[in-house]
Structures are given as C-alpha cells and as structure tokens.
Amino acid sequence: GLPALVRAAKLGRRAAQVGFDWPDATGVLDKVREEIDELQQAVVTGDSVHVREEIGDLLFSVAQLARHLDVDPEGALRDTGGECERRFRCIEASLAVGGRTAADASMAELEALWARAKREIG
C-alpha cells in the first residue's frame, strides 16, 4: 500500500541491513548512470517492455540515491511537481496576454518562457 518511491527506499533500507548496499552515494550515482545507459539502449531497440523495465530500474536506483543522501524521494518528487506546475502556469499566463496557448508556441519559445519562469519564481 505504500507509494512506489517510498517502498523502493524501504526495500533498499532492508537490503542495507544485511550488508547489500553501496558504501556511499558515489556508488549509487554510478548505478544511476548505468541505468540511464541501459534505458538509452532500450529506447534505441524500440522494445516498450524493455523500456518500461529500465525506467523501473532507473527510478529504483534514484530512490536508493535519495536514501543515501537522506532525502525523502516522495517529498522531493512532490515538491518538483509543484514547481513544474507553478512554472507552467506562468508560461500559460505569459502566452495568454497575447491571446495564445502553449499549443500555439514553438518548443524554443516554451523553453525560453520556462527559463524565465524559473528565474522569476524559482
């Protein structure tokens, strides 16, 4: 019944209790990079099942990194989601002044507005 990131961190703590863990965050960062490389390879193959597995491995590894850095992964993701939502609202408001929506803007324009929102509201 736990959220997946919380459960992943809990599983990592249980494994660590019996010595199955990285000695520090550097090893976990290496594992995250490895998982990104594996995900990239899976994307190239176009195998959606393999992509899903690799995304799961990456998320699990990131949860372990959070655990090593004493960060609540669920809270960190929730906070980032809130920041994203505020920034996107800022983008929408900027575009609305000209009677436009995000669908009307180019990716370059959206990225520029995102950067501005990030500077202005954090």
C-alpha positions as CSV (number, residue, x, y, z in Angstrom):
1,G,0.0,0.0,0.0
2,L,3.0,2.4,0.1
3,P,3.8,4.8,-2.8
4,A,6.3,3.2,-5.1
5,L,9.2,5.5,-4.3
6,V,8.7,5.1,-0.5
7,R,8.5,1.3,-1.0
8,A,11.7,1.3,-3.1
9,A,13.6,3.3,-0.4
10,K,12.2,0.9,2.3
11,L,13.4,-2.1,0.3
12,G,16.8,-0.5,0.0
13,R,17.0,0.0,3.7
14,R,16.1,-3.6,4.3
15,A,18.8,-4.8,1.9
16,A,21.3,-2.5,3.6
17,Q,20.6,-4.0,7.0
18,V,22.1,-7.3,5.7
19,G,25.0,-5.6,4.0
20,F,23.6,-5.5,0.5
21,D,24.2,-1.8,-0.3
22,W,26.6,0.7,-1.7
23,P,29.1,2.1,0.7
24,D,28.2,5.7,-0.2
25,A,26.3,7.9,-2.7
26,T,29.1,7.8,-5.3
27,G,28.4,4.1,-6.0
28,V,24.7,4.8,-6.3
29,L,25.4,7.7,-8.7
30,D,27.4,5.3,-10.9
31,K,24.4,2.8,-10.8
32,V,22.0,5.6,-11.8
33,R,24.3,6.4,-14.8
34,E,24.5,2.7,-15.7
35,E,20.7,2.5,-15.6
36,I,20.4,5.6,-17.8
37,D,22.7,4.0,-20.4
38,E,20.6,0.8,-20.3
39,L,17.5,2.8,-20.8
40,Q,19.0,4.6,-23.7
41,Q,19.9,1.3,-25.3
42,A,16.3,0.0,-24.7
43,V,14.9,3.1,-26.3
44,V,17.1,2.5,-29.4
45,T,15.7,-1.0,-29.7
46,G,12.1,0.3,-29.5
47,D,11.1,-2.6,-27.2
48,S,8.5,-1.0,-25.0
49,V,8.6,-3.8,-22.4
50,H,12.4,-3.4,-22.0
51,V,12.0,0.4,-21.8
52,R,9.4,0.0,-19.0
53,E,11.8,-2.3,-17.1
54,E,14.7,0.1,-17.5
55,I,12.6,3.0,-16.3
56,G,11.7,1.0,-13.3
57,D,15.3,0.2,-12.6
58,L,16.3,3.8,-13.0
59,L,13.5,5.0,-10.6
60,F,14.5,2.3,-8.1
61,S,18.2,3.4,-8.3
62,V,17.2,7.1,-7.9
63,A,15.2,6.1,-4.8
64,Q,18.3,4.5,-3.4
65,L,20.3,7.6,-4.2
66,A,17.8,9.6,-2.3
67,R,18.0,7.2,0.6
68,H,21.8,7.6,0.7
69,L,21.5,11.4,0.7
70,D,18.8,11.4,3.4
71,V,16.2,12.8,1.0
72,D,12.6,11.6,1.1
73,P,12.1,10.7,-2.6
74,E,8.4,11.0,-2.5
75,G,8.6,14.5,-1.0
76,A,11.3,15.6,-3.4
77,L,9.2,14.5,-6.4
78,R,6.1,16.1,-4.9
79,D,8.0,19.4,-4.5
80,T,9.3,19.3,-8.0
81,G,5.9,18.6,-9.4
82,G,4.6,21.7,-7.6
83,E,7.5,23.8,-9.0
84,C,6.7,22.4,-12.5
85,E,3.0,23.3,-12.1
86,R,3.8,26.9,-11.0
87,R,6.2,27.4,-13.8
88,F,3.8,26.0,-16.4
89,R,1.1,28.3,-15.1
90,C,3.5,31.2,-15.5
91,I,4.1,30.1,-19.1
92,E,0.4,29.9,-19.8
93,A,-0.2,33.4,-18.2
94,S,2.6,34.9,-20.4
95,L,1.1,33.4,-23.5
96,A,-2.5,34.4,-22.6
97,V,-1.5,38.0,-22.6
98,G,-1.2,37.7,-26.4
99,G,-4.3,35.5,-26.7
100,R,-2.2,32.3,-27.2
101,T,-1.9,29.0,-25.6
102,A,1.0,26.6,-25.1
103,A,-0.2,24.7,-28.1
104,D,0.4,27.8,-30.2
105,A,4.0,28.3,-29.1
106,S,7.1,26.7,-30.6
107,M,9.3,24.5,-28.4
108,A,12.0,27.2,-28.4
109,E,9.5,29.8,-27.2
110,L,8.2,27.4,-24.5
111,E,11.8,26.7,-23.3
112,A,12.6,30.4,-23.2
113,L,9.4,31.1,-21.2
114,W,10.3,28.1,-18.9
115,A,13.7,29.6,-18.2
116,R,12.2,33.0,-17.5
117,A,9.6,31.4,-15.1
118,K,12.4,29.5,-13.4
119,R,14.4,32.7,-12.8
120,E,11.3,34.7,-11.7
121,I,9.6,32.2,-9.4
122,G,12.2,29.6,-8.7
